[in-house]
Amino acid sequence: MDNFEQKILNAVSEKLNDGTVEKLVQQHIEKGVSKVLEDLFSWNGEGKRLIEKKLSEVMVPAIERHEFNQYLIKLDSVLTEIINATVLVDNRKMLENFKELMIEPNRREIKLSEIFSRYCKHVAKNIDTSDLKAFYEDGESYYENVTANMEVEHEDKAWFRSIYDDCTVKFTCEKDELLNCQVKLSKETDEKNWRVKGCGECIDIDSLQNLSNFEVFLMTLKRGFVHIIIDEEEDYDDNIEPEEEPEWSLN
C-alpha cells in the first residue's frame, strides 16, 4: 500500500470514529422529517385540514356563546344619536346599515325558504315600476305582478379533493336586474347545515350607503355564523305584488 492510499484509509477511519457519519445521517433524517411535515401541513395537507377542523370545532362555539349585548346597547344608543343628528341622506343610510350589521342575530339557524321570503319582500318594496303595466279597476290601482326566483347551484369538485362543499344561491327578478343578488354557502362535507361564505363584493365603509336591506340581512347572517338549512333544492319562484301603487290616470 502506497502512502496515498494510506492517507485515504486514515481519513476514512478518522471520520468514522469522530462522529462525522452519525452527524450527516442525523442531518438527512432531520431534512426528511422536515420535508414530510412541510407536505403534511401544506395548504392541501391532511395535517392542516385536521387542525382547521379541530380549531373550528372549539373556537366557533365559544364565539357563538359569547354575549355581546352589553356592547350592542351602547353602540345602538350612540349610532341612533348620530343618525338623528345627520341630515345628509347618504350618511343616514350608511349609519343605518352599519347599525343593522351590529345587531346580534336572534336565531342560530334559518331555512333557505325563509331567506327567499325576505327577498320577495325586498322585491315588492323596491321593484322599479316604470316599465310595469298599471291596472285600474273597482276603485283600486295596482301594477302587474313580477316573478322572483331562487336557484341553488352546487359547485362541482369532482376534479378537486376538498373537505368543504360550496354552493351559490342566486336570487333574481325578471323585471328588475338591479335587484338580482347571490350568496355563497359553504360547509364541511360531513356537516348537515351550511353557513354564509360570502355575499356580493367586498364591503367597506363607503359601500354601506349603497347596500339594500336584504344585502345587509345576508351579511348579518354571515357575521352571526347562522346555520342555513337548505330546504329547497329545485328552482323556486313566486309571484310578487309591488307595494307601490300607480297614480290614477284618465287615459
Secondary structure as GFF3:
##gff-version 3
##sequence-region A 1 251
A	DSSP	alpha_helix	3	17	.	.	.	ID=ss1
A	DSSP	alpha_helix	20	40	.	.	.	ID=ss2
A	DSSP	alpha_helix	46	65	.	.	.	ID=ss3
A	DSSP	alpha_helix	69	85	.	.	.	ID=ss4
A	DSSP	alpha_helix	89	101	.	.	.	ID=ss5
A	DSSP	beta_strand	109	111	.	.	.	ID=ss6
A	DSSP	alpha_helix	112	126	.	.	.	ID=ss7
A	DSSP	beta_strand	134	137	.	.	.	ID=ss8
A	DSSP	beta_strand	140	143	.	.	.	ID=ss9
A	DSSP	beta_strand	146	154	.	.	.	ID=ss10
A	DSSP	beta_strand	164	173	.	.	.	ID=ss11
A	DSSP	three_ten_helix	177	179	.	.	.	ID=ss12
A	DSSP	beta_strand	181	188	.	.	.	ID=ss13
A	DSSP	beta_strand	195	198	.	.	.	ID=ss14
A	DSSP	three_ten_helix	205	210	.	.	.	ID=ss15
A	DSSP	alpha_helix	213	223	.	.	.	ID=ss16
A	DSSP	beta_strand	227	229	.	.	.	ID=ss17
A	DSSP	beta_strand	236	240	.	.	.	ID=ss18
###
